[in-house]
Amino acid sequence: MSICSKFNGVKMPRPRKYRRISSEFGINYYGPKGVPMNEMDLVILSHEEVEAIRLADLEGCYQEQAAR
């Protein structure tokens, strides 16, 4: 069976799972020490990217472990 379910004979995708962010970050920026902010490029991270960094650095998980 596929990941789609049938609804009145029409295939429907799974219902969307909404993400919950349970905490705010204590900082709004990160960069090398001694480099002025106006000399750095702006990179905006998504919630998924921040979670990947947290799992890899803080929890010590690799991609396969973090996927569980």
Residue pairs with C-beta under 8 A, 6 or more apart in sequence:
2 11
3 13
3 14
4 11
4 12
4 13
4 14
5 11
5 12
5 14
6 12
19 47
21 47
25 50
29 37
31 37
31 40
45 53
52 66
55 61
55 66
56 62
56 66
59 66
